[in-house]
Amino acid sequence: MLIPKKVKFRKWQTGRINPKKITPDTRGIKLSFGSFGLKAETAARVKSNQIEAARKVVARTLTKTGKYWIRIFPDRPYTAKAAEVGMGKGKGDPQGYCMEIFPGRMLFEVDGVDEKIAREALRKAGTKLPLKTRIIARV
């Protein structure tokens, strides 16, 4: 799973965002490396194990012929308290890392295989993520 080598702060503030005020991303929105890409249609926080599950599906579907790029990296720590623990007594311990995704962000890119295989790989990867996605092709 993806985790940062070093972090400045162990715990971050939650930073909840009003769903009505979510604006599309402005960075990382175009195909940069591959011929096909998986683009986010909705906003969500994607955990590192979800990214890893999607990566495994893409790698397995492309076999050795294709190449893929992961365009996101989880650098935001998330915390959780144990089950059935009362309120108070401070914030929970860090559980892992996630990344906040906004609409328009390119998540994965694929190249080196024909369109049918690339679309199937990205479709399978999209089902592993907690957001709606769209497959984009280079024009």
Helices and strands as residue ranges (DSSP letters): G 19-21, E 36-40, E 44-47, H 48-62, E 67-70, E 76-80, E 93-101, E 106-111, H 115-127, E 133-137
